[in-house]
Amino acid sequence: MNRRVLGQKFARLATNAVMRSPQLWRVFRPLMRKQFDAIAGTWDTMRAADHLAPYEAALEAVEPQPARTLDLGTGTGQGAFAIARRFPEAEVVGVDLATAMVEEADRKMPDDLRRRVRFEAADASALPYPGESFGLVAHANMIPFFDELDRVLQPGGQALFAFSLGEETPIYVAAERLRTELERRGFIDFAEFTAGKGTAFLARKPVRA
Ligand SMILES: C[S@@+](CC[C@H](N)C(=O)[O-])C[C@H]1O[C@@H](n2cnc3c(N)ncnc32)[C@H](O)[C@@H]1O
Protein backbone atom coordinates (compact mmCIF):
# COMPACT_ATOMS: atom_id res chain seq x y z
CA MET A 1 0.00 0.00 0.00
CA ASN A 2 1.50 3.38 -0.97
CA ARG A 3 1.81 6.39 1.35
CA ARG A 4 -1.08 8.23 -0.24
CA VAL A 5 -3.54 5.36 0.28
CA LEU A 6 -2.28 4.90 3.85
CA GLY A 7 -2.83 8.61 4.49
CA GLN A 8 -6.39 8.40 3.15
CA LYS A 9 -7.12 5.39 5.33
CA PHE A 10 -5.74 7.22 8.34
CA ALA A 11 -7.88 10.30 7.56
CA ARG A 12 -11.01 8.16 7.35
CA LEU A 13 -10.17 6.29 10.56
CA ALA A 14 -9.54 9.57 12.39
CA THR A 15 -12.77 11.14 11.08
CA ASN A 16 -14.93 8.20 12.12
CA ALA A 17 -13.26 7.93 15.52
CA VAL A 18 -13.54 11.66 16.30
CA MET A 19 -17.17 11.76 15.13
CA ARG A 20 -17.92 8.92 17.55
CA SER A 21 -15.82 10.30 20.43
CA PRO A 22 -14.63 13.92 20.01
CA GLN A 23 -12.22 13.51 22.96
CA LEU A 24 -10.16 11.14 20.76
CA TRP A 25 -9.10 14.17 18.70
CA ARG A 26 -6.18 14.79 21.07
CA VAL A 27 -4.82 11.34 20.13
CA PHE A 28 -5.19 11.93 16.37
CA ARG A 29 -4.22 15.63 16.37
CA PRO A 30 -0.39 15.28 16.29
CA LEU A 31 -0.56 12.53 13.66
CA MET A 32 -2.96 14.52 11.48
CA ARG A 33 -0.76 17.58 11.74
CA LYS A 34 2.35 15.58 10.83
CA GLN A 35 0.57 13.98 7.87
CA PHE A 36 -0.57 17.29 6.38
CA ASP A 37 2.69 19.10 7.14
CA ALA A 38 4.44 16.39 5.09
CA ILE A 39 2.20 16.72 2.01
CA ALA A 40 1.57 20.49 2.01
CA GLY A 41 3.96 21.10 -0.90
CA THR A 42 2.23 18.58 -3.18
CA TRP A 43 -1.38 18.88 -1.92
CA ASP A 44 -2.59 20.87 -4.92
CA THR A 45 -1.32 18.21 -7.33
CA MET A 46 -3.28 15.51 -5.50
CA ARG A 47 -6.78 16.87 -6.16
CA ALA A 48 -9.10 17.11 -9.16
CA ALA A 49 -9.56 20.52 -10.78
CA ASP A 50 -13.24 20.60 -9.72
CA HIS A 51 -12.65 19.50 -6.13
CA LEU A 52 -14.32 22.66 -4.79
CA ALA A 53 -17.44 22.34 -6.99
CA PRO A 54 -19.76 21.36 -4.10
CA TYR A 55 -18.23 24.01 -1.82
CA GLU A 56 -18.86 26.67 -4.49
CA ALA A 57 -22.42 25.40 -5.05
CA ALA A 58 -23.20 25.83 -1.34
CA LEU A 59 -21.46 29.23 -1.27
CA GLU A 60 -23.90 30.43 -3.93
CA ALA A 61 -26.75 29.80 -1.49
CA VAL A 62 -25.17 31.74 1.40
CA GLU A 63 -27.14 34.86 2.24
CA PRO A 64 -26.97 37.54 3.36
CA GLN A 65 -23.39 38.27 2.34
CA PRO A 66 -21.25 37.63 5.44
CA ALA A 67 -18.80 40.28 6.64
CA ARG A 68 -16.39 37.98 8.50
CA THR A 69 -15.80 34.42 7.33
CA LEU A 70 -13.76 31.42 8.38
CA ASP A 71 -12.46 28.49 6.30
CA LEU A 72 -11.50 25.69 8.68
CA GLY A 73 -8.89 23.14 7.59
CA THR A 74 -8.07 25.51 4.75
CA GLY A 75 -5.07 23.52 3.45
CA THR A 76 -3.49 25.59 0.67
CA GLY A 77 -6.23 28.21 1.01
CA GLN A 78 -8.33 27.48 -2.10
CA GLY A 79 -11.59 27.54 -0.11
CA ALA A 80 -10.65 30.85 1.52
CA PHE A 81 -9.90 32.33 -1.91
CA ALA A 82 -13.27 31.05 -3.22
CA ILE A 83 -15.08 32.79 -0.36
CA ALA A 84 -13.18 36.02 -1.01
CA ARG A 85 -14.08 35.90 -4.72
CA ARG A 86 -17.73 35.13 -3.99
CA PHE A 87 -18.08 37.89 -1.37
CA PRO A 88 -15.97 40.86 -2.51
CA GLU A 89 -16.49 42.80 0.73
CA ALA A 90 -15.82 39.93 3.15
CA GLU A 91 -12.85 39.46 5.45
CA VAL A 92 -11.66 35.83 5.26
CA VAL A 93 -9.61 33.88 7.78
CA GLY A 94 -8.23 30.51 6.69
CA VAL A 95 -7.18 28.24 9.54
CA ASP A 96 -5.09 25.10 9.45
CA LEU A 97 -3.48 22.89 12.05
CA ALA A 98 -0.47 22.21 9.81
CA THR A 99 1.90 25.17 9.69
CA ALA A 100 3.33 23.97 6.34
CA MET A 101 -0.18 24.27 4.88
CA VAL A 102 -0.51 27.81 6.26
CA GLU A 103 2.83 28.69 4.64
CA GLU A 104 1.68 27.22 1.30
CA ALA A 105 -1.61 29.13 1.51
CA ASP A 106 0.28 32.37 2.21
CA ARG A 107 2.56 31.68 -0.73
CA LYS A 108 -0.40 31.15 -3.08
CA MET A 109 -2.22 34.31 -1.96
CA PRO A 110 -3.25 36.36 -5.02
CA ASP A 111 -2.10 39.97 -4.62
CA ASP A 112 -5.61 41.36 -5.02
CA LEU A 113 -6.87 39.33 -2.02
CA ARG A 114 -4.03 40.16 0.39
CA ARG A 115 -5.99 42.98 2.02
CA ARG A 116 -8.96 40.76 3.00
CA VAL A 117 -7.61 37.23 3.39
CA ARG A 118 -5.24 35.95 6.06
CA PHE A 119 -4.08 32.52 7.17
CA GLU A 120 -3.45 31.37 10.73
CA ALA A 121 -2.27 28.15 12.34
CA ALA A 122 -4.89 26.98 14.86
CA ASP A 123 -6.97 23.97 15.83
CA ALA A 124 -10.64 24.01 14.80
CA SER A 125 -11.51 22.24 18.05
CA ALA A 126 -10.25 25.20 20.16
CA LEU A 127 -10.18 28.36 18.08
CA PRO A 128 -8.42 31.55 19.25
CA TYR A 129 -11.42 33.76 18.36
CA PRO A 130 -14.15 35.35 20.47
CA GLY A 131 -17.67 33.89 20.40
CA GLU A 132 -20.09 34.88 17.64
CA SER A 133 -17.38 36.47 15.50
CA PHE A 134 -18.09 34.94 12.04
CA GLY A 135 -21.08 35.08 9.71
CA LEU A 136 -19.92 32.04 7.74
CA VAL A 137 -17.85 29.08 8.92
CA ALA A 138 -16.90 26.76 6.05
CA HIS A 139 -15.29 23.33 5.93
CA ALA A 140 -14.00 21.58 2.80
CA ASN A 141 -12.93 17.99 3.44
CA MET A 142 -12.50 18.67 7.12
CA ILE A 143 -13.62 17.05 10.39
CA PRO A 144 -16.25 19.29 12.02
CA PHE A 145 -16.09 20.28 15.68
CA PHE A 146 -19.69 21.22 16.33
CA ASP A 147 -19.45 22.88 19.75
CA GLU A 148 -16.62 25.16 18.67
CA LEU A 149 -18.36 25.92 15.36
CA ASP A 150 -21.51 26.88 17.28
CA ARG A 151 -19.47 29.09 19.63
CA VAL A 152 -17.74 31.20 16.95
CA LEU A 153 -20.71 31.49 14.57
CA GLN A 154 -22.88 34.60 14.82
CA PRO A 155 -26.64 34.11 15.30
CA GLY A 156 -28.12 34.08 11.79
CA GLY A 157 -24.75 32.95 10.38
CA GLN A 158 -24.27 29.84 8.27
CA ALA A 159 -22.13 26.69 8.50
CA LEU A 160 -20.99 25.01 5.29
CA PHE A 161 -19.57 21.50 4.89
CA ALA A 162 -18.31 20.17 1.56
CA PHE A 163 -16.84 16.81 0.58
CA SER A 164 -15.16 16.75 -2.83
CA LEU A 165 -15.83 13.08 -3.57
CA GLY A 166 -19.07 12.68 -1.60
CA GLU A 167 -18.99 9.54 0.51
CA GLU A 168 -15.73 8.47 -1.17
CA THR A 169 -13.96 11.45 0.42
CA PRO A 170 -11.44 10.22 3.02
CA ILE A 171 -12.66 12.89 5.47
CA TYR A 172 -16.43 12.50 5.11
CA VAL A 173 -19.41 13.02 7.38
CA ALA A 174 -22.85 12.01 6.07
CA ALA A 175 -25.52 14.70 5.70
CA GLU A 176 -27.81 12.87 8.17
CA ARG A 177 -25.09 13.02 10.83
CA LEU A 178 -24.42 16.71 10.16
CA ARG A 179 -28.14 17.42 10.43
CA THR A 180 -28.49 15.49 13.70
CA GLU A 181 -25.56 17.29 15.33
CA LEU A 182 -26.72 20.70 14.12
CA GLU A 183 -30.41 20.17 14.98
CA ARG A 184 -29.31 19.26 18.49
CA ARG A 185 -27.74 22.73 18.70
CA GLY A 186 -30.84 24.45 17.31
CA PHE A 187 -29.62 25.05 13.74
CA ILE A 188 -32.21 25.53 10.97
CA ASP A 189 -32.55 26.06 7.19
CA PHE A 190 -30.76 22.88 6.10
CA ALA A 191 -29.86 22.51 2.44
CA GLU A 192 -27.97 19.83 0.51
CA PHE A 193 -26.02 20.20 -2.73
CA THR A 194 -24.32 17.95 -5.25
CA ALA A 195 -21.78 19.22 -7.77
CA GLY A 196 -18.96 17.51 -9.66
CA LYS A 197 -18.33 14.28 -7.75
CA GLY A 198 -19.07 15.87 -4.39
CA THR A 199 -21.70 16.89 -1.89
CA ALA A 200 -22.21 19.85 0.43
CA PHE A 201 -24.45 20.83 3.31
CA LEU A 202 -25.51 24.24 4.59
CA ALA A 203 -27.20 25.16 7.88
CA ARG A 204 -28.05 28.36 9.74
CA LYS A 205 -27.63 29.19 13.42
CA PRO A 206 -30.90 30.78 14.52
CA VAL A 207 -31.17 34.39 15.58
CA ARG A 208 -32.03 34.49 19.27
CA ALA A 209 -35.68 35.34 20.09
C1 LIG B 1 -8.23 16.96 3.56
S1 LIG B 1 -7.37 18.48 3.86
C2 LIG B 1 -8.46 19.67 3.10
C3 LIG B 1 -7.78 20.95 2.72
C4 LIG B 1 -8.68 21.92 1.94
N1 LIG B 1 -9.81 22.34 2.73
C5 LIG B 1 -9.12 21.27 0.65
O1 LIG B 1 -10.29 20.86 0.55
O2 LIG B 1 -8.29 21.17 -0.24
C6 LIG B 1 -7.71 18.74 5.57
C7 LIG B 1 -6.95 19.92 6.14
O3 LIG B 1 -7.49 20.20 7.43
C8 LIG B 1 -6.44 20.40 8.33
N2 LIG B 1 -6.97 20.04 9.65
C9 LIG B 1 -7.33 18.82 10.10
N3 LIG B 1 -7.83 18.92 11.33
C10 LIG B 1 -7.80 20.23 11.67
C11 LIG B 1 -8.17 20.96 12.82
N4 LIG B 1 -8.71 20.37 13.89
N5 LIG B 1 -8.00 22.29 12.82
C12 LIG B 1 -7.46 22.93 11.76
N6 LIG B 1 -7.08 22.28 10.64
C13 LIG B 1 -7.25 20.94 10.60
C14 LIG B 1 -5.30 19.53 7.83
O4 LIG B 1 -4.05 19.97 8.28
C15 LIG B 1 -5.48 19.65 6.33
O5 LIG B 1 -4.74 20.72 5.80
The ligand as a Tripos MOL2 file, in Angstrom:
@<TRIPOS>MOLECULE
LIG
   27    29     1     0     0
SMALL
NO_CHARGES

@<TRIPOS>ATOM
      1 C1         -8.2250   16.9570    3.5600 C.3       1 LIG1
      2 S1         -7.3690   18.4800    3.8560 S.3       1 LIG1
      3 C2         -8.4650   19.6680    3.0970 C.3       1 LIG1
      4 C3         -7.7810   20.9490    2.7180 C.3       1 LIG1
      5 C4         -8.6830   21.9190    1.9370 C.3       1 LIG1
      6 N1         -9.8060   22.3360    2.7270 N.3       1 LIG1
      7 C5         -9.1210   21.2730    0.6510 C.2       1 LIG1
      8 O1        -10.2880   20.8630    0.5500 O.co2     1 LIG1
      9 O2         -8.2890   21.1700   -0.2430 O.co2     1 LIG1
     10 C6         -7.7060   18.7380    5.5720 C.3       1 LIG1
     11 C7         -6.9540   19.9180    6.1350 C.3       1 LIG1
     12 O3         -7.4900   20.1970    7.4260 O.3       1 LIG1
     13 C8         -6.4450   20.4020    8.3300 C.3       1 LIG1
     14 N2         -6.9700   20.0400    9.6540 N.ar      1 LIG1
     15 C9         -7.3320   18.8180   10.0960 C.ar      1 LIG1
     16 N3         -7.8270   18.9160   11.3260 N.ar      1 LIG1
     17 C10        -7.7960   20.2270   11.6730 C.ar      1 LIG1
     18 C11        -8.1680   20.9580   12.8230 C.ar      1 LIG1
     19 N4         -8.7130   20.3720   13.8940 N.pl3     1 LIG1
     20 N5         -7.9960   22.2890   12.8240 N.ar      1 LIG1
     21 C12        -7.4610   22.9280   11.7560 C.ar      1 LIG1
     22 N6         -7.0770   22.2780   10.6440 N.ar      1 LIG1
     23 C13        -7.2520   20.9450   10.5980 C.ar      1 LIG1
     24 C14        -5.3040   19.5310    7.8300 C.3       1 LIG1
     25 O4         -4.0500   19.9690    8.2780 O.3       1 LIG1
     26 C15        -5.4770   19.6510    6.3260 C.3       1 LIG1
     27 O5         -4.7400   20.7240    5.7990 O.3       1 LIG1
@<TRIPOS>BOND
     1     1     2 1
     2     2     3 1
     3     2    10 1
     4     3     4 1
     5     4     5 1
     6     5     6 1
     7     5     7 1
     8     7     8 2
     9     7     9 1
    10    10    11 1
    11    11    12 1
    12    11    26 1
    13    12    13 1
    14    13    14 1
    15    13    24 1
    16    14    15 ar
    17    14    23 ar
    18    15    16 ar
    19    16    17 ar
    20    17    18 ar
    21    17    23 ar
    22    18    19 1
    23    18    20 ar
    24    20    21 ar
    25    21    22 ar
    26    22    23 ar
    27    24    25 1
    28    24    26 1
    29    26    27 1
@<TRIPOS>SUBSTRUCTURE
     1 LIG1         1 GROUP 0 **** ****
